[in-house]
């Protein structure tokens, strides 16, 4: 039976989710937002009911799956309420404000027996899927470098130039560059390479604030492989694969070759396709994979809707969401302690 969607939160990111729901022909029966004017166009498009209180949506017996698109600080409360009401849940990243809350949500999912998906849509770029497919061809892996540089402005000079410091990110998501930028690339790192056993990190904050502007880490694996990871805000106008200041890159090296992934700007994915390069050391040749430009949100929503219809738990699931939140929290812990920290995974 097809799921009946209830969507909570009609802010900026919701347009991508509603676009995906429309493309797949999903049945959206209830839409909730504190601002009724924000919910009205989407409710009209799907002939759905509207509420200004998310509890009314969760209590709606017609809703079978709750899509949580609010800011992160509300995720725990809404997810737990939806799970307690027997609903399946789709929650935008990051799963919660901190690892403790994420663990609480994960345990509630386990107890409920329901389906739960965390929204890390960069897994659904065709180039991302192709990289994962080609990974075994690299043989034994010995190093990787991952970066995400996002153009938020200059927060490094004594007097920041450009927009005001991203205090809103801290208030809404519990962090700035790590939560809003690094989270997707941490998820991809774990998706490709698995979970590290320890990490060492240095987090740089805007002086006098708790707003993280740069985070650098070494993810340490039992095989001896170390992943060099960095996320940063920056003011550089023409860097990156698209030369539009968006600079996200994953490079993985193995004894048989190398994979390089260049990721396009998240909110303009239809302009260009992400690029994958595969160097094969056996033939000493390189292959370039360019796919049609697509919106990965639409692919993600179609996949989740199909999983819900078939009653099959797919990925990224609640544990994937917890994993990212736990890595982010451990990076902050390591930075404060100025030492490597072992990761004690709860699941």
N, C-alpha and C positions, 0 to 999 in steps of 0.2 A: 504494500500500500504506500502511495506517495506521501511524504511528510507534509504537514501543514505548518507553515512557518509563522512565527511571531518575531518581529524585529524590534529590538530596544535600542534606541539611539539613532538619530537621523542627522548627525553632523557630517563633516567633510568626507570621511572615509566611507560612509554609508552608500554613496552614489555608486561605488564600485560593486558593493554587495548587491544592491538592488538591480544594477545592470546585469550581473550574473544570474540573479534569480529570474529576471525577465527573460533572458536568453534561453534558459533551460525550461521555461514554462512552469516554474514552481508556483505552488499555491500559497500565497502570502495572505493570511486571514486576519492578522492584527498587527498594528504598528503603534509604537509608544515613544513619546518624546516629551520632555518637560515643556517644550515650545510647540504648541499645536500647529503653528504655521509651518514648522519644519517637517512635521509628519504628514501634513495634508496632501502634498503632491504625490507622495509615494502611496498613501492610502487610496487616493483616487485612481492611480494607475493600476492597482491590484484589486480594487473594490473591497478594500479591507476595513475593518473597524479601527478606531483610533482611541488612544488613552494618553493622559498626561502622567499617569502613575504606572510604573512597570509592574507593580503587583497585580493590577487588573489584567494585564496581558498574561501573566503567569497563571492566574486563576481561571483563565478562559479555557474551558474543556475542549474547545476545538483545536487549540494550539498543541502540536506534538513536539515541535523543536523550537527552542528559544535561541535567537541570534543576538549576541551581546556585543554592541558596537559603541558602547559608552567609553569614556576615558577610563584608564586602568584602575584608578582608585575606587571605582564602583564595581569592579569585576567580581570580587569575592562575594560581596553581599548578594548580587543578582544571580551569580552562578549557583551558589548554595541554595537560594530560594527556588530556582528552577529545578534543580536536581531533587530537592525535597518534594516538589510537586509532581515528580515522575516524568519530567520532560527531558528530552535529549537537548544538548547544548552545543552551540558553535560560538566560540569566544575569540574576538580579535586579540592580537598580541598587544602587549605582553600579558601573560596569563593573569598576573596580579602585581601588587606593589612590591612584594618581597617573597623570598623563598618559603618562609613559614606559611604565608597565606596560600601560595601555590600548592604546597604540600597538603594543606587542609582541603583545598578543592579536589586534589587528586584522590585523597582518601574518601571523600564524599562520592566521587564518581565510582570508585571501586565498590562502595557499599550500595549505591543505587542500582548498579547493573545497567545503567543507561549508556548511550553513545555520547562521546564528547570529542570535539575537534578544536584545536587551537589554530588560529589563522596566521600561518606563516606562508604567505602566497608565493614567495620567491622560489619555493620548491617546485612550482608548477610552470616555470619557464621551460620551453623545450630544450634549451641549451643546458639547463641545470639537470634535467632528466638524462640527457645524453652523457654528461660528465659522469653521473653515477653509473651509467651503463658501461662506460669505458674504463672505469677505475681498475678493474682486475687486470687489464692489459698493461698497467704500469709495473706490475710485479711488486716486489718489496718496496714499500714507501719509506723515504728517509727524511723528507722535509716538506713543509707547506708554509705559504704566506697568504694571509687573508687581511684585506683592508676595506674599510668603508669611510670615505671622506665626504662629508655632506656640507653644502654651502649655506651655513647659517649666518655668516658674517665674521668679522674680526673680533674675537674675544681674547686676544693675546696681548695687545698693547695696553699700557697702563689705563688709558681711557678707551673702552671698547668703541669701535666705529661701526655704524650701521644700526640694525635693529636693537632694541633693548635686550638685555640678557634673557635667555629663555626660562624665566621664572615659572611661566605657565606650564612648561614641561615637567618641572619638578613637582608642582602642585597637582597636576593631573595624572602623571604616570610614575611618580616616585623617583625620577631621575631624568637626566637630559641625554647626553650623547650615548651612554650605555643602553638606556631603555629605548630611546627613539631611533637610534641609528645602529648600534652594535647588535641589537637583539636578533635581527634577521640574519646577519652574517654569522653570529654564534650558532644559530639554528642550522645554517648550511654547513658549518664546520662539523657539527655533531652528526648531521645527516650523512655527510660524506665519509667521515673518519671515525665516528664513534665517540664515546665519552672519554675525556682525559682522566688520568688518575691524580694529577696535581696541576697546579698552575702558579705562576708568579706574575703579578701585575703591578703597574704603576698608574694611578689615576690622577689626572691633573684637573684641579678645580679653578674656576674663576675666583681670584683672591677675595677672601671675606665672605664667600658663599658656599653652598653645598651643590652648586651647579657644575657638573662634570663636563669639561670641554674637550678632553682627550683621554683615551684609555688605551694603554699598551700592555700586552700580556704574552706570556709564553705558556702554551698548553702542552703539558708533558704526558707522554704515552709510555706504557710499559715496554714497548718495543725499542725505546730509545729515540723515537721520532719526537720532534718538538715543532709545534705550530707557532709561528710568529703572527700575532694578531694585533691589529690597531684600528681604532675608530677615532675620528676627530671631526670637529667643526673647522671650517676654514673660509677664507675670503677670496680664494683663487678662482677667477672667473672662467678660465678656458681650459682647465685640466680635465682629465678623464676620457674614457672611450668615446663619448659623444661630444667632447669639448664643450660641455655645458655646465661644468663645475661639479657634476656628479661623478664620483670616482669610486667604484666598487669592483674589486678584483680578487679572484681566488686562483692561486697557483699551487698545484700539487706535483711533487717530483717523486718518481720511482726509478728503480734501476733500469726499467725498460722504456722510460719516456717521461713526458711532462704533459699536464693538462692546464690550460689557462682559460678562465671564465671571466668575461667582462659583462657586467650587469647594467642594464639601462635604468634611467630615472623611473622611480616607482610609480609616480602619478601621471606619467606620459608614455606608457609602455607601447602604445600603438604607433609611435613615431619611428621606432627602430627595434630591431631584434637584438637580444643578447647574443654575444659572440663566444664561441668555444673554439679553441685551438688545441689540436692533439699532435704532439711530436712523438713519433715512433722511432726509438733508438735502434731497432733492428734494421729497419730500412733507411734510417736517417732521412726521413721525409716528414713533412708536416701537413696535416689536413685541417682545413678551416670549415667549421660548421656554422652556417648562417640560416636561420629559420625565418619563416614569416613572422612579422611583428604581431604579437597577440597581447591580450590583456590577461595576465596570469590569475587575476581575481576571478574572471569568468570561468577559467579552467578549474580553479579550486572549487568554486561553488557547484559546478556541474558534477565534479567528483564527489563532493560531500553529499549532494542531493541523491546521487546514485547509491552511495554507501547507506544512507538513511533508508532508502527504499528497500534495499536488500538486507537491512538490519545487520550490517557488517562494520566493525570498527576499523576505520582506516587511519592513516597518518597524514599530518601530524596530530597526535592525540594529546590527552591531558599530561601524560608523562613528558612528551616533547616540550610542552609549555613549561612544566616544572623544571626541566633540565636547564632551559635558558635562564630562567629566573635565578636558579641556584648558582649557575656560573657567574652571572652578573654580581650577585651578592658576594660570592667568594673572591671575585676580582677586587671589590671594595675592601674586603677583609685583608687580603694579601697586601694591598697598597698601604693600608694603615699599619700593618705589622712589619712591612718591608722585608717579607720573606715568602718563600714558597709555601703553599697551603695544600694539604691533601684533600681530595674531594671524597666525601662520605655520602654517596648517593642513597637517598631514602627508598628508592624503588629500583 
